[in-house]
Amino acid sequence: MSRYPESIDKITRARLAASAVGSVLSIALTMFFVGVLVFLAFFSTKFIRNLSSKMEMEVLFYSQESGVKEADIIAFEQTLKLQPYVATSRVSSQADNVAEAKRVIGNNYEEVIPNPINASIILTLKEEYTQNPDSLNSVVKAIKENKIVQDVEYPEYIVDLIQGNFNKIQWITLGFCAVFMFISLLLIANSLRLNIYAQRFNIRSMLLIGATRRFVRKPFILKGLAQGAWAGFIAVIMVAAALWGGYVALPEIFDLSYTREISIILGGLFLFSILFTMLAAFLFVNKYIKINSDRLYL
């Protein structure tokens, strides 16, 4: 059975159906781009945080000829584990460090000079300490205060990348999301407004024959719910497909192991699509319920 009255000809029915489909697709596309921007912001932030949490710092010690024994280094490593800035720590033995040095140099340097290499400690710091330059400098200074420590080395280019770009990337992605969200909401609202504007005379006719405002609003709000649900469903499928494509191309950035966060964002996108279309339909139909009769022709 047709959902349109029999008095409406086939061409008009086709136009109404095409208008409804076009409205759903336009809402779905705008929701898709909003979802993509939100996930770009989410994964870029997670990538930088993971990069900072995996950054290793190596604590170098004076040689055993200087009186620093491996037992002293192991004891110092146990002390470092108790510090609030240490996420993980491990001792790299003298034998391992010597073997690595020979591999890098390409020959046995001990045939020429006495072995200057001792055991070392490999640390990873908690992310709040790597993202703040003052905190990182304080950590390095505190470690160097121990008399057996010769130096502290870490990849400064990664630290500069994290400290110089973390807040910048967050604000830029947040700004893009806010601007695009505003534009998207305007586009969706304008599409719904035009649909309701085309039926303003029907709204006035229903009021003239005694229909209550609630009765007039109901079909428009239900239509907004249906359009929002379909648009949200389509947008979620498109965003999920884009996420999978991003994972295949750049798995180190688009990490799909964050299933909880991904589900929350996709669910929020779906609900937002429904709630916003219903709210917009409610506001615009109210406008034409309250509008002066003379303005209906403008």
Secondary structure, DSSP 8 states (H G I E B T S, - for coil): --SS-TTS-HHHHHHHHHHHHHHHHHHHHHHHHHHHHHHHHHHHHHHHHHHHHH-EEEEEE--GGGT--HHHHHHHHHHHHTSTTEEEEEEE-HHHHHHHHHHHHSS-GGGTS------EEEEEE-HHHHS-HHHHHHHHHHHHTSTTEEEEE--HHHHHHHHHHHHHHHHHHHHHHHHHHHHHHHHHHHHHHHHHHTTHHHHHHHHHTT--HHHHHHHHHHHHHHHHHHHHHHHHHHHHHHHHHHHHH-TTTS-TT-HHHHHHHHHHHHHHHHHHHHHHHHHHHHHHHHS-GGGGG-
